[in-house]
């Protein structure tokens, strides 16, 4: 069964304490734990811009909250304290977690972003295959299980590969080899391991078995 859960892309287990600390500091100033929190204010407006936080009190900043006054915009977390961010949390105007960024290679370079569905489980993961910030693959999940994906293999901004999954197994892969924006070839995999090639020469969505 194809699943995608990790400490990076999961939208559960948030650092809610960090968010609370950030809001308390912006509201109460020095009344918060000043030994663990370092605020940075805009020199011209005086608005809070950044909160550097040492969550475990070991003298190392492991959490950086990017602020707009009392509003949290993004939280960068270095959980293993190796000097590289492991998790990027993005918040909307209502202070609700919008998406979580993570590094697939674990090297501190953000190249994928997960979003949650209404039930809190992962609904979609956007991936930058070239690691340049441009999303070229989108994976869709139901109850944390991959059900379909679409990919822009040549990076021209148009999806040219589509994957479908059934009960956790790859059921089909379709390709746009003619650059029409829709598939013209499809590999269909049976539960018994068999495979067949289908083609849609007219581009009308009608696939026939290639003989």
N, C-alpha and C positions, 0 to 999 in steps of 0.2 A: 504494500500500500504506500502510495507516494504522499508523504507528509513533509511539512516544512516548519519545524518549531525549533527555536533556539533562544538563548538568553538575549540575543541581539534583536531578532525580528518579532518576538512575541510582544503583543500589546498588553499583556497582563503583567502583574508584578511591578507596577510602576513605582518610581521613587516619590511617592506621594508626600513623604516627609520633607523632601527637598523643596517641593512646591510650597508646602505650608511654611517652611522656614523662610523662603523667599518673600512670601506675602507678609509674614510677620515682621521681617526686617524692614520692608518698604513702608509698613504702617507704623512701626514702633521705633525704628532707628536703633540706637545703641542699646536698647533694652534687650535685644536678642543676644545670642551667644557670640560675642565679638571675637572670641579666640578662634572660632571655626569659620567665621564669615568675613569676607573682605568685600565691601561694596565699592563700586566705581560709578561716579556720577558725571553727567555731562557738565563740562566746565562753564558753559554759557547758560544753560537752562536750569542746571541743578537737578535734573531728572535722573533717576536711577537707571543705569544702562546695563551693568553687569554685577552679578554676585558670584564671587569665588568661594567655594564651600569645601571644607575638609570634613567629610561626613563621618569618618571614623576617628578623628582627632589625632592622627599620627604625624601631623605637620605637613602633609602633602595635599594639595588641592586636587580633588578627584571629580568635582562637579562644578560646572560653570553655567549659570543661568543668564541668558540674554534677556534683558528686561526693557520694557517701555513704561517706566514708572512702576506702578504696582502690577502691571500686566506681564506675564511670562510669555515670551515669544518662542524660545527654544532652550532646551537644557542639554548640554554636552556632558557625557558621563564617561569617565575612565575608571572602570570597575576594578581592573587589576593593577592600576596605578603604575603602568609602564611608560607613561608620558604620551600615550596615544589614545584618542577617543574611541570607545567601543560602541557607543550608542548615542544617537541624536534624537531627542524627543521634540516634536513640533506641536505647538498649541494654537488653537483658533481664538477668535475674539471672545468666546465664552469660557476660555481657559479649559477647554476640552481637548484631550489628546487627539490630534488629527492624523499623525503618522509617525512611524519610528524608522529612522535611518540606521543602517548598519554596514559593516565592511565584510563582504563575503570572504575576503582573504585574511581578515583579522589583522590588517596592517595599518589601521587608522585612516584609511581612505574610504570615505563614504561612497558606496556604489549601488545600494539597494534600499528600498523604502517599503515598509509594510503598512497596510491600512486595515482597520477593523470593521466588521459588520455590526449590525444592531445587537447581536448577542455577545459581542466582545471578542469573538474569535477572528482569526486572520481571514480577510475576505480577498485581498489582493496584494501581490508583491510586485513592485516595479523595479526593474533591474537595468543598470547601465552596463552593458556587456563590454564596452570599450573603456569603462571607468572614467568617462569624461563628463558625467553629470547628465548626459542625454539618455533618456529611457528608450531602450531598444527591445525590451522584452517585458511582457506583462503576464503574470501568472494569477489565475483566479481559483479561489478555494471555497469549499463548503465544509464547515466543521473541521477546519485545518487540513483538509485533504485536497490535493490538487485535482481540479476537474477539467481545466482547459488552459491553454497558453497561446499567446500570439507573439511573433518575433519579427523584427526588422533586421534581416541578416546582412544587408548591404549598407545599412545606415543612411538610406535616402529619405527617411521619414515616413515610409509606407510599409505596413506589415506585409511580409511575403511568405510567412510560414505560420501554420496553425496546427496545434496539437490538441487532441481530445482524449480524455481519460475516462475509463469506466471501472468503478470499484477499485480505484487505485492503480490500474494498469493502463499503459499506453494503448489506446484503441485505434488511433489513426493520426497520420501526419500529412498535411496538405501543403502544397507549394505553389507559388505563383512564379512560374518560370518565364512567362511572357510579359511580365511587368504591366499587367492589366488591373492590378489592385484586388484581384480575386484568384482563388486557386484554380489551376488547370490540371494538376496532377495530385494524386492522393495514394498513400500507402495505408492499407487497412489491415490491422493485425487481429487474428482470431485468438480466442482464449486458449486454444490448443497450440499456440505458437506459429500458426500458419500466417502467411502474408500474401496480399495480392495488390497489384498496381491498377489503379483506375485513372482514367483521363477524361477531361471535359474539353474537347477540341473547340466547341462552339462558344464556350464561356457563358452558357446559360444555366449553370448549376446542375446539369445532368451528367453524372459520371457513369462511364461504362468501363468494363474490365478490359485492360490492355492485353491483347493476345500476342 
